[in-house]
Amino acid sequence: MHVATTRRQHKDKIYETHLLRRSYREDGKVKNETLANLSYLPEETIQVIRESLAGKHHIVAGEGFEIKRSGSGLQ
């Protein structure tokens, strides 16, 4: 699976579409199946999906870490 981005220009406006797609072969030809339209998601969310499909792992801020010891503060 991958995120395919297409850009079209109509008059002075550029339209951008983000599609979640699956590539496969049929009769020796590469074909694409659109699984979802991601265009209405925020750009940051589309980037996280793109990175996740590439194998990058994400964690929620503040999770995944444990504080073992904390200083008594600055003096």
C-alpha positions in Angstrom: 0.0 0.0 0.0 1.1 3.6 -0.5 -0.3 7.1 -0.6 -0.6 8.5 -4.1 -0.8 12.3 -4.5 -2.0 13.9 -7.7 -2.2 17.5 -8.6 -4.5 19.1 -11.2 -4.7 22.6 -12.3 -8.0 24.1 -13.4 -7.8 27.8 -14.4 -5.8 29.4 -11.6 -6.5 26.9 -8.9 -4.5 23.7 -8.1 -6.4 20.7 -6.8 -4.5 18.1 -4.8 -5.8 14.6 -4.1 -4.3 12.0 -1.7 -5.4 8.4 -2.2 -4.5 5.3 -0.3 -3.8 2.7 -2.9 -2.8 -0.9 -3.3 -0.6 -2.0 -6.3 -0.9 -5.5 -7.7 -0.2 -7.4 -11.0 -2.8 -8.8 -13.2 -2.0 -10.6 -16.5 1.6 -9.2 -16.2 0.4 -5.6 -15.9 0.7 -3.4 -12.8 -2.7 -2.2 -11.6 -3.8 0.1 -8.7 -6.8 -0.3 -6.5 -8.0 2.8 -4.5 -8.8 1.9 -0.9 -9.6 5.3 0.5 -9.6 9.0 -0.3 -7.5 10.8 2.3 -7.9 14.3 0.8 -10.0 15.6 3.6 -7.6 14.7 6.3 -5.1 17.2 7.7 -1.7 17.2 6.0 0.0 16.1 9.2 -2.2 13.0 9.4 -1.5 12.1 5.7 2.2 12.4 6.5 1.9 10.1 9.5 0.1 7.5 7.3 2.7 7.8 4.6 5.6 7.3 7.1 3.8 4.4 8.9 3.4 2.6 5.5 7.1 3.1 5.0 7.8 1.3 8.3 8.4 4.2 10.6 7.0 3.8 14.2 5.2 6.6 16.0 4.5 7.0 19.7 2.1 9.4 21.5 3.9 12.3 23.1 4.6 11.5 26.7 4.2 7.8 26.2 6.9 5.3 25.7 9.2 6.9 28.3 9.5 6.4 32.0 11.0 8.9 34.4 13.5 6.9 36.6 14.8 9.8 38.7 14.0 13.5 38.9 16.3 16.2 40.2 15.3 18.2 43.3 15.2 21.4 41.2 17.4 24.3 40.4 18.9 26.5 43.2 
